[in-house]
Each structure stands twice: as structure tokens, then as C-alpha cells.
């Protein structure tokens, strides 16, 4: 389980050393602003991350 505290520090419960190393490589592409998660694109544009329900709503609105 991943936990992020108010200081935006990441805590990993029950993770091995290899798990932590892998996670560090993956999180480089993400940015947390308050409670909003963004993914950095190749040109450094911040992409707003949404859950499945929000994604379906956006797709219905666009189409």
C-alpha cells in the first residue's frame, strides 16, 4: 500500500528494496499538487489523472 502524507512524502508498507527502487523509477513521470495527481508528458505538459468513472464521463461528453 502506498501512503502520501501532508508533506507529500511517500511511504510504502511491506515493500522490498527492489519494490522501492522500481517505484522510484516510475514516479518520476508523476507530479502531486495538493490532492491532484498529474502525469508529465514527453514535452513536460501536465496531464490530469482521472479515475475510471471520470474517464467515462469525459468520453461521453466529448463524443
C-alpha positions in Angstrom: 0.0 0.0 0.0 1.2 3.5 -0.9 0.6 6.3 1.5 1.2 10.0 0.9 1.2 12.3 4.0 0.5 16.0 4.1 4.2 16.8 3.5 3.8 14.7 0.2 6.3 12.1 1.5 5.7 8.6 0.1 5.5 5.6 2.5 5.4 2.1 1.2 4.2 -0.6 3.6 5.7 -4.1 3.2 7.8 -3.2 0.2 11.1 -4.9 -0.6 14.2 -2.9 -1.6 13.6 -3.9 -5.2 9.9 -2.7 -5.0 11.1 0.7 -3.7 13.7 1.0 -6.5 11.1 0.2 -9.1 8.6 2.7 -7.7 11.2 5.5 -7.7 11.7 4.9 -11.4 8.0 5.0 -12.1 7.1 8.1 -10.0 9.5 10.3 -11.9 6.8 10.9 -14.5 4.1 12.0 -12.0 3.5 15.2 -10.0 1.3 15.6 -7.0 -0.2 19.1 -6.4 -2.2 19.0 -3.2 -4.6 16.1 -3.8 -4.4 16.2 -7.6 -2.2 13.8 -9.4 -0.7 14.8 -12.8 1.4 12.8 -15.3 4.2 14.6 -17.1 4.0 14.0 -20.9 7.1 13.8 -23.1 7.0 17.6 -23.7 6.5 18.2 -19.9 2.8 19.1 -20.2 1.0 18.1 -17.1 -1.8 15.7 -17.8 -4.6 15.5 -15.2 -5.1 11.9 -13.9 -8.7 10.7 -13.6 -10.3 7.6 -12.3 -12.4 5.2 -14.4 -15.7 6.9 -13.6 -14.4 10.4 -14.5 -12.8 9.0 -17.7 -16.2 7.5 -18.8 -17.9 10.9 -18.1 -15.3 12.7 -20.1 -15.6 10.3 -23.1 -19.4 10.6 -23.1 -19.1 14.4 -23.0 -16.6 14.5 -25.9 -18.4 12.1 -28.2 
